[in-house]
Amino acid sequence: MKRSIYTYIVLIFTLLSVSFSPMCLIAISADTSDTTRLSEVFHSDFEDNSFDEWHVNGSGQLVIDSQNAYSGNVSISTVGRIQSWNGPSLTTTSYIAPENTYYFEGYVFHQSEIEETISWSVKWVNSDGTTTFNNIASETIQPNTWTKLTGSVEAPLNVASSDIYFESQNTNLIFNIDNIYIFGDSSFDVSSAEEVKTAEFGYDFEEDTENWVQRGDIEISRTDAYSCSGKYSLYTTGRTETWNGPAVNINSIQRNTSYLYSANVMYTGNDLSDSHTFLLQLQYEYNGNVSYEVIARKKIQKNSWSKIQGEYTLPEDAKNVMFYIQTEQINVEFATADDLMPFYIDKIDIIDSTVMNRKKTMKTLFYILIGIVSVSVIALIVILILRSKKKTQEALLLASKDAMTKAFNRNTYEEKMTWLENNPDKCKTVFVAVCDVNFLKHLNDNYGHKEGDSAIIRCAQSLITALGKKGDVYRTGGDEFVCISNTPIKKEITQQLAIESQKYQGYPFSVAVGFASYNESLDGICPDIRAIVKRADTDMYLNKESIKKKYPEFARK
């Protein structure tokens, strides 16, 4: 009957999740066969020896690696990782819009001696404060081999911020990333239809050049050779200085108001470098002087549309405001034909950020209200499931423990040993202690079995206290225990048993202990856990004999 109830609960949960899919994140499998509608929204190749906005997710440090690169001369790696999720991370909030699909592509590399699994994930923080995650790609990577990771996801409707990051379960693994791309579907509008209505200026050049003019002695023309959206774009040629480019008067824009400026840019040419840095800039008069302000700067790749965007607030008294696009500023004496390349621009928007954010907030609140009932029902179901799961886990834990000592029982010990036998590499980092309560027959005969049991319990509790979270204690016999840990435990166990031995509770208390760990000369490259335990057992008996000689009056007759 219980199984039937849970079946219905899971079914209800699934139906509710599907019914309110706008509140959920949808993962989409990557389709690399049709990229004609994709345009680049972000790219990192680290060739300027910078981290390109990347940072470490959690603990660790980013390092420029000039010895290993998928393309060009450098890549970046993360050192000092202490958690599996530590690794290179990028905040993608300004590149990813709600309900749009994005395709990710990048390369990973490591120099470990064995194959390692590296994952690429995205973290979404939604407007209601909840956090969700999606896996972009996971691959088993061979040593010294650059491997391509690809995948695509759809951003949630109510996403407020997002980050992508790389990780590996092996916290000791140092791995590199290079040539990271994010592509968006060019048929999607990065801002929603409601947000477009807030745009003070929007340009797609489908009718004419839309009041754009030359900045410098150049030529601009409307062309259908390339376009980011629609059929046409604006083409700039004949540049003689890097500040030459297309410009437009936006003097009617509001002052003291934050605006989001965005433009799609592309350049082509077999004789041109693979990447160039472009700038979105403002020119205006302020307090009698001409000001030049960089809104955004981005290195883009040849033959691919790239979106550049940034926010800026004009001061109250700004006059004669011009918005323009150019390449990285270089002195004309040093500028080459490569620096003065022609380029295309398309789909340019200048949007009031405050209005846009208000509309986003109202939209989000609407969906939150719709989802309140479903979330409440789902929360109730989850609570019921978690309670049931907790009871099941408690029952399983109880079944794995020795009732008297609270140490793990013999069955659990054998399961652990079998697992280590099947994973001999794990034995190389195992530390074992074998313990046996001394003088138990003397205690039972002279003080009673109650005191004998008390000594066994004291031994178990001392070992559990000594190991803490470092490892586990198993009761393998009447007064015999085995401790297994991935870190050294000899000092902790020795000190704790010495402290307990000094506490007189009406009878002599003593424990014999033996220790062992992986020894390459004895265990070889494929160690046997039972051989390591046997060495600890032998060491324990030597310790027991020395204690018997020291206290012959308590030794078994």
Buried (B, 14 or more C-beta within 10 A) or exposed (E): EEEEEEEEBEEEBEEBEEEBEBBEBBEEEBEEEEEEEBBBBBBBBBBEEEBBEBEBBBEBEBBEBEEBBBEBBBBBBBEEBEEBBBBBBBBBEBBBBBBBBBBBBBBBBBBBEEEBEBBBBBBBBBBBEEEEEBEBBBBEBBEEEBBEBBBBBBBBBBBBBBBBBBBBEBBEBBBBBBBBBBBBBBEBBBBBEEBBEBBBBBBBBBEEBBEBEBBBEBEBEBBEEBBBBEEBBBBBEEBEBBBBBBBBBBEEBEEEEBBBBBBBBBBBEEEBEEBBBBBBBBBBEBEEEEBEEEBBEBBBBBEBBBBBBBBBEBEEEBEEBBBBBBBEBBEEEEBEEEBBBBBBBBBBBBBBBEBBBEBBEEBBEEBBEEBEEBBEEBEEBBEEBEEBEEEEEEEEEEEBBBEEBEBBBBEBBEEBBEEBBEEBEBBBEBBBBBBBBBBBEBBBEEBEEEBBBBBBBBBBBBBBBBBEEBBBBBBBEEBBBBBBBEEEBBEBBBEBBEEBBEEEEEBBBBBBBBBBBBEEEEBEEEBBBEBBBBBBBEBBEEBBEEBBEEEEEBBEE
